[in-house]
Amino acid sequence: MADRLTRTTERSHSRELKEDMLVTTAFQAGDWAQRNLRTIAIAVGVIVAAVLGTIWITKAQAKAEGEANRILAEASSNYWQGGYNRTIQLADQVLEGYKSTKAANDARRMKADALFWSGSFDSSATLYQEFLAHEHAGPVHDAVALSLAFALESKKDFPGAAKQYEALVATAPDRASAADMYMSAARAYTLANQHEKARAIYEKVSAVYKDTTFGRDADVMLGELMGATGK
């Protein structure tokens, strides 16, 4: 019986100690909060401001993207109707007023397309390069990279166009497309009077891509090149 009473007394004492510690801790925490109330208020205010600021920025960005895309939709409509001047104006509106949006890069591409079909190949090539610098790898990137090659060739930068065509071989979706890029590169090298590079590519297409329609084309072009250069 005495042992039982002793254990009961010990448990009771232990519980009292724990309760005293909890009360003391709570009191100390309350006292600290009282003394640092201004600091806590400032910290909470900063957190609330940051959260509200993030929400506001997100909403503002979403609104800007929506407005920019609305303008781009009008620009696209004009582009497909041949209204290149109006397309360029609308693209500039996005680039100037919504430069921080994702739509701004689409505006670069659209303006570059309109400039290309307007005959401004130098300006279109510059914009295509700017677009590619802001665009991740993917189908759109590859399509614009091809447009850049066309623009470089059209502005008679044949060495630059040839290199661009060759670079596109790595991302070609199939063997026929790869052979097509090689043939375009060879054509550009020929126009650049870099006949040895053109010849090497035609020979490669003839040997490696003879299962495609470009294999025979390469043989024909190789014969023409050798006849023109005497080599």
Sequence and secondary structure as in RCSB ss.txt:
>XXXX:A:sequence
MADRLTRTTERSHSRELKEDMLVTTAFQAGDWAQRNLRTIAIAVGVIVAAVLGTIWITKAQAKAEGEANRILAEA
SSNYWQGGYNRTIQLADQVLEGYKSTKAANDARRMKADALFWSGSFDSSATLYQEFLAHEHAGPVHDAVALSLAF
ALESKKDFPGAAKQYEALVATAPDRASAADMYMSAARAYTLANQHEKARAIYEKVSAVYKDTTFGRDADVMLGEL
MGATGK
>XXXX:A:secstr
 HHHHHHHHHHHHHHHHHHHHHHHHHHHHHHHHHHTHHHHHHHHHHHHHHHHHHHHHHHHHHHHHHHHHHHHHHH
HHHHHTT HHHHHHHHHHHHHH TTSTHHHHHHHHHHHHHHHTT HHHHHHHHHHHHHHS SSHHHHHHHHHHHH
HHHHTT HHHHHHHHHHHGGG SSHHHHHHHHHHHHHHHHHTT HHHHHHHHHHHHHHSTTSHHHHHHHHHHHHH
HHHHT 
